[in-house]
Amino acid sequence: MLRKLLHQSRTFQFHRPISKAYFAAPSPPPCYRSNRLLSSSSSISIDRSGLYNPPDHSHQPTSDSELVNHLKGIIKFRGGPISLGEYMSEVLTNPKSGYYINRDVFGAQGDFITSPEVSQMFGEMIGVWVMCLWEQMGQPQKVNLIELGPGRGTLMADLLRGTSKFRNFIESLHVHLVECSPALQKLQHQNLKCIDEENAAQDTDKRTVSSLVGAPVSWHATLEQVPSGLPTIIIAHEFFDALPVHQFQKASRGWCEKMVDVAEDSSFQFVLSPHPTPATLYLLKRCKWAAPEEIAELNQIEVCPKAMELTQTIVERISSDGGGALIIDYGLDGVISDSLQAIRKHKFVNLLDDPGSADLSAYVDFASIRHSAVEASGEVSVHGPITQSQFLGSLGINFRVEALLQNCTEEQAESLRTGYWRLVGDGEAPFWEGPDEGVPIGMGTRYKAMAIVNKKQGIPVPFQ
């Protein structure tokens, strides 16, 4: 099947315009969520000098925003600080003023760039993986294809276009997009070229179809809302990194959770909880999964309860309905120490500076996902993580870029080479001849791929 797909891909053409933003000198330069300088070891250790809090914020608003007032109201009502996890959740997904709710945050004009925005080849390779898994599942006639956090819908659009010639596969799909942002839902609707069909019976909601391939499309706020009962394939690309994390710091009295409080000057500051918190249970579970010497070396630990819970939900769905899930994100295969970062306009900023105006994300703990999946069910197997470079290379991205280079302009060729390097390269592109601030940075080793599949499906490509 993989060989057939790669042969077929040689006839594919460019299906979205080439943006000069990816090879012209950007101002400021594009920033990927993973561009923090980290070692390749299984832990991260950064000296924060006793929870340093700058007295002056570089982007201090003239008056408190609605979200700032909301956060201060929560802290006042509770009579004390809130966890960093709750702070992160409110900042990103508050229904009124959360970062993701009312804006387009992706691409050169947003705050960061993701792999699907770099090149159409990324979504096409994900399509190859999904089709191969569908083959291993026995080519079911009906499949729920679910994407968690679809962004602009670029990945799904490229996936559907790239597999459009395989009609049996396309006709089996019902696309489900798990998205809480009305603004992004609208963009996804546009990029998938959706048409809202009136229901003649008028006893159910109208049916939405992607005119790209004719597949039905539905939106849901959570994975739990997606109907069950059909074989399921789940894609989670840069979704886990935006789930709220809790941070713990080693103190004289043991592990204490880092909290967010209001300082005397009305700015936000970090404090340590004097007592165990609900998230302490997840800290204990994470420590149980790690080697004692791994924990002993750390002064800070990051845990993500939502990632553990989401993994359990995914595993339960795959165990009962069959299928699998693909997780691609930046992270490590071990305990995370301190990785939470804020990005605004392609620059790193203070976590507590003007909440709601910057993206917050953290390294994904792939080891925690693996342990959570294994504990949740004996019906699934976990594979990886492997690097994004290994994953895309094994699926044939090298053949794909060669095929595209044979039928393109010089401008398109430069964009292809740049996009290819960003997807599979490591560090700065050696071929770059433009200004230093625009040099492409490879994501090939920073990003990892992991698959969770029902054991009936066997080992998925390319994890054999």
RABEL-V846638 format. One record per residue. RES is the residue in one small letter. SS is DSSP state (@ for helix, = for strand, . for the rest). PHI is phi in whole degrees, -180 to 180 (* if undefined). OMEGA is omega in whole degrees, 0 to 359 (none if undefined). Layout:
BEGIN
res & ss & phi & omega
RES & SS & PHI & OMEGA
RES & SS & PHI & OMEGA
END
This chain:
BEGIN
res & ss & phi & omega
m & . & * & 181
l & @ & -62 & 180
r & @ & -64 & 179
k & @ & -64 & 180
l & @ & -64 & 181
l & @ & -66 & 177
h & @ & -65 & 180
q & @ & -64 & 185
s & @ & -66 & 181
r & . & -66 & 180
t & . & -94 & 181
f & . & -70 & 179
q & . & -115 & 172
f & . & -64 & 179
h & . & -123 & 168
r & . & -148 & 187
p & . & -63 & 177
i & . & -85 & 181
s & . & -95 & 177
k & @ & -67 & 183
a & @ & -63 & 186
y & @ & -94 & 175
f & . & -137 & 170
a & . & -88 & 181
a & . & -69 & 181
p & . & -77 & 178
s & . & -143 & 358
p & . & -77 & 182
p & . & -66 & 178
p & . & -57 & 180
c & . & -127 & 174
y & . & -98 & 182
r & . & -58 & 186
s & . & -94 & 189
n & . & -76 & 173
r & . & -70 & 182
l & . & -77 & 183
l & . & -133 & 175
s & . & -78 & 180
s & . & -89 & 180
s & . & -75 & 185
s & . & -81 & 179
s & . & -138 & 180
i & . & -120 & 180
s & . & -134 & 181
i & . & -127 & 180
d & . & -74 & 179
r & . & -97 & 175
s & . & 50 & 174
g & . & 68 & 177
l & . & 56 & 180
y & . & -60 & 177
n & . & -127 & 181
p & . & -61 & 180
p & . & -69 & 181
d & . & -121 & 177
h & . & -89 & 183
s & . & -72 & 181
h & . & -127 & 183
q & . & -63 & 179
p & . & -69 & 181
t & . & -69 & 176
s & . & -144 & 184
d & . & -63 & 176
s & . & -77 & 179
e & @ & -61 & 180
l & @ & -68 & 178
v & @ & -60 & 178
n & @ & -63 & 178
h & @ & -64 & 180
l & @ & -64 & 178
k & @ & -65 & 177
g & @ & -65 & 178
i & @ & -62 & 181
i & @ & -63 & 179
k & @ & -66 & 181
f & @ & -64 & 180
r & @ & -73 & 183
g & . & 76 & 181
g & . & 175 & 186
p & . & -69 & 175
i & = & -110 & 180
s & = & -71 & 176
l & @ & -62 & 178
g & @ & -63 & 179
e & @ & -68 & 177
y & @ & -59 & 182
m & @ & -63 & 179
s & @ & -62 & 179
e & @ & -66 & 183
v & @ & -63 & 185
l & @ & -88 & 191
t & @ & -129 & 174
n & . & -56 & 187
p & . & -58 & 183
k & . & -97 & 189
s & . & -137 & 177
g & . & -66 & 185
y & . & -55 & 184
y & . & -85 & 194
i & . & -75 & 191
n & . & -122 & 183
r & . & -153 & 172
d & . & -98 & 189
v & . & -105 & 188
f & = & -101 & 173
g & . & 88 & 186
a & . & -63 & 181
q & . & -90 & 179
g & . & -95 & 183
d & . & -101 & 180
f & = & -160 & 181
i & . & -117 & 177
t & . & -110 & 186
s & @ & -55 & 180
p & @ & -61 & 179
e & @ & -77 & 181
v & @ & -76 & 185
s & . & -158 & 175
q & @ & -63 & 183
m & @ & -63 & 181
f & @ & -63 & 179
g & @ & -62 & 178
e & @ & -65 & 179
m & @ & -69 & 175
i & @ & -64 & 176
g & @ & -62 & 176
v & @ & -61 & 180
w & @ & -63 & 181
v & @ & -62 & 180
m & @ & -65 & 178
c & @ & -63 & 178
l & @ & -66 & 177
w & @ & -58 & 176
e & @ & -62 & 181
q & @ & -65 & 179
m & . & -79 & 180
g & . & 93 & 180
q & . & 53 & 180
p & . & -60 & 183
q & . & -75 & 178
k & . & -132 & 182
v & = & -140 & 169
n & = & -89 & 175
l & = & -101 & 188
i & = & -112 & 171
e & = & -118 & 178
l & = & -93 & 180
g & . & 61 & 188
p & . & -76 & 180
g & . & 62 & 177
r & . & -82 & 186
g & . & 90 & 184
t & @ & -65 & 181
l & @ & -60 & 182
m & @ & -65 & 179
a & @ & -63 & 179
d & @ & -66 & 178
l & @ & -61 & 183
l & @ & -68 & 178
r & @ & -63 & 184
g & @ & -67 & 182
t & . & -108 & 189
s & . & -63 & 182
k & . & -80 & 180
f & . & -97 & 192
r & @ & -65 & 179
n & @ & -60 & 178
f & @ & -67 & 183
i & @ & -59 & 183
e & @ & -70 & 179
s & @ & -85 & 193
l & = & -86 & 160
h & = & -124 & 184
v & = & -84 & 177
h & = & -122 & 180
l & = & -109 & 179
v & = & -93 & 188
e & . & -148 & 181
c & . & -98 & 185
s & . & -94 & 176
p & @ & -60 & 180
a & @ & -65 & 180
l & @ & -73 & 175
q & @ & -59 & 179
k & @ & -64 & 178
l & @ & -64 & 178
q & @ & -63 & 178
h & @ & -58 & 180
q & @ & -70 & 185
n & @ & -71 & 175
l & . & -88 & 180
k & . & 50 & 184
c & = & -79 & 175
i & = & -123 & 178
d & = & -91 & 182
e & = & -91 & 177
e & . & -72 & 180
n & . & -90 & 184
a & . & -63 & 181
a & . & -73 & 178
q & . & 58 & 178
d & . & -109 & 176
t & . & -137 & 178
d & . & -64 & 179
k & . & -64 & 184
r & = & -96 & 179
t & = & -108 & 184
v & = & -128 & 173
s & = & -80 & 181
s & . & -73 & 176
l & . & -61 & 183
v & . & -138 & 181
g & . & 86 & 181
a & = & -86 & 176
p & = & -68 & 182
v & = & -130 & 178
s & = & -132 & 178
w & = & -114 & 181
h & = & -144 & 179
a & . & -79 & 181
t & . & -140 & 177
l & @ & -63 & 181
e & @ & -61 & 182
q & @ & -80 & 178
v & . & -73 & 181
p & . & -57 & 179
s & . & -100 & 176
g & . & 106 & 177
l & . & -118 & 173
p & = & -53 & 192
t & = & -130 & 171
i & = & -123 & 185
i & = & -114 & 175
i & = & -117 & 177
a & = & -128 & 180
h & = & -105 & 184
e & . & 48 & 176
f & . & -108 & 183
f & @ & -64 & 183
d & @ & -68 & 180
a & @ & -96 & 177
l & . & -76 & 185
p & . & -61 & 177
v & . & -111 & 174
h & = & -114 & 180
q & = & -113 & 178
f & = & -122 & 179
q & = & -122 & 180
k & = & -76 & 179
a & = & -127 & 181
s & . & -63 & 181
r & . & -95 & 179
g & = & 114 & 180
w & = & -76 & 180
c & = & -121 & 180
e & = & -77 & 176
k & = & -78 & 184
m & = & -120 & 178
v & = & -114 & 182
d & = & -131 & 176
v & = & -100 & 181
a & . & -80 & 181
e & . & -63 & 180
d & . & -89 & 177
s & . & 75 & 174
s & . & -84 & 177
f & = & -88 & 179
q & = & -145 & 176
f & = & -89 & 173
v & = & -137 & 177
l & = & -105 & 179
s & . & -69 & 179
p & . & -79 & 184
h & . & -132 & 174
p & . & -59 & 181
t & . & -117 & 178
p & . & -55 & 181
a & . & -70 & 179
t & @ & -60 & 178
l & @ & -61 & 179
y & @ & -73 & 175
l & @ & -62 & 180
l & @ & -62 & 178
k & @ & -64 & 181
r & @ & -66 & 178
c & @ & -66 & 179
k & @ & -64 & 181
w & @ & -78 & 185
a & . & -101 & 175
a & . & -73 & 182
p & @ & -55 & 181
e & @ & -69 & 178
e & @ & -67 & 180
i & @ & -73 & 184
a & @ & -62 & 183
e & . & -80 & 189
l & . & -101 & 172
n & . & -105 & 177
q & = & -139 & 178
i & = & -137 & 177
e & = & -110 & 176
v & = & -127 & 181
c & . & -128 & 179
p & @ & -58 & 181
k & @ & -64 & 178
a & @ & -66 & 178
m & @ & -64 & 181
e & @ & -70 & 179
l & @ & -64 & 178
t & @ & -59 & 179
q & @ & -62 & 179
t & @ & -64 & 178
i & @ & -61 & 182
v & @ & -64 & 178
e & @ & -61 & 179
r & @ & -66 & 181
i & @ & -67 & 180
s & @ & -64 & 184
s & @ & -86 & 187
d & @ & -104 & 184
g & . & 83 & 179
g & = & 112 & 182
g & = & -170 & 181
a & = & -134 & 176
l & = & -117 & 180
i & = & -116 & 176
i & = & -125 & 183
d & = & -165 & 174
y & = & -92 & 184
g & = & 172 & 183
l & = & -134 & 177
d & . & -96 & 181
g & . & 178 & 183
v & . & -62 & 177
i & = & -98 & 182
s & . & -92 & 184
d & . & -157 & 186
s & . & -124 & 185
l & . & -59 & 184
q & = & -141 & 177
a & = & -120 & 180
i & = & -126 & 175
r & = & -132 & 179
k & . & 52 & 175
h & . & 69 & 177
k & = & -130 & 176
f & = & -78 & 180
v & = & -132 & 180
n & . & -66 & 183
l & . & -59 & 186
l & . & -100 & 183
d & . & -85 & 175
d & . & 48 & 184
p & . & -55 & 181
g & . & 96 & 181
s & . & -101 & 182
a & . & -136 & 176
d & = & -77 & 174
l & = & -114 & 178
s & = & -153 & 183
a & . & -140 & 176
y & . & -60 & 179
v & = & -88 & 178
d & = & -90 & 184
f & @ & -66 & 177
a & @ & -64 & 178
s & @ & -65 & 177
i & @ & -62 & 181
r & @ & -62 & 180
h & @ & -64 & 179
s & @ & -63 & 180
a & @ & -67 & 181
v & @ & -65 & 179
e & @ & -70 & 186
a & @ & -74 & 183
s & . & -163 & 174
g & . & -90 & 182
e & . & -89 & 183
v & = & -120 & 173
s & = & -125 & 182
v & = & -115 & 184
h & = & -130 & 183
g & = & 94 & 13
p & = & -84 & 168
i & = & -120 & 182
t & = & -71 & 177
q & @ & -60 & 178
s & @ & -62 & 178
q & @ & -63 & 183
f & @ & -63 & 182
l & @ & -68 & 179
g & @ & -63 & 180
s & @ & -69 & 179
l & @ & -84 & 173
g & . & 105 & 180
i & @ & -63 & 178
n & @ & -63 & 178
f & @ & -66 & 182
r & @ & -66 & 181
v & @ & -68 & 177
e & @ & -63 & 179
a & @ & -65 & 180
l & @ & -69 & 181
l & @ & -67 & 180
q & . & -77 & 185
n & . & -142 & 182
c & . & -153 & 176
t & . & -80 & 179
e & @ & -63 & 179
e & @ & -64 & 178
q & @ & -65 & 180
a & @ & -63 & 179
e & @ & -64 & 178
s & @ & -65 & 179
l & @ & -63 & 180
r & @ & -63 & 179
t & @ & -66 & 180
g & @ & -63 & 179
y & @ & -60 & 180
w & @ & -64 & 181
r & @ & -62 & 181
l & @ & -79 & 188
v & @ & -120 & 184
g & . & -76 & 179
d & = & -132 & 181
g & = & 82 & 184
e & = & -75 & 181
a & . & -69 & 183
p & . & -71 & 184
f & . & -89 & 188
w & . & -68 & 179
e & . & -119 & 180
g & . & -86 & 180
p & . & -65 & 184
d & @ & -58 & 184
e & @ & -72 & 181
g & @ & -107 & 184
v & . & -61 & 179
p & . & -66 & 178
i & = & -108 & 182
g & = & -73 & 177
m & = & -106 & 190
g & . & -61 & 180
t & . & -104 & 178
r & . & -68 & 182
y & = & -92 & 182
k & = & -124 & 177
a & = & -124 & 178
m & = & -136 & 178
a & = & -121 & 173
i & = & -121 & 184
v & = & -133 & 170
n & = & -64 & 184
k & @ & -58 & 179
k & @ & -65 & 182
q & @ & -83 & 182
g & . & 78 & 182
i & . & -89 & 182
p & . & -77 & 173
v & . & -74 & 356
p & . & -103 & 186
f & . & -94 & 182
q & . & -67 & none
END
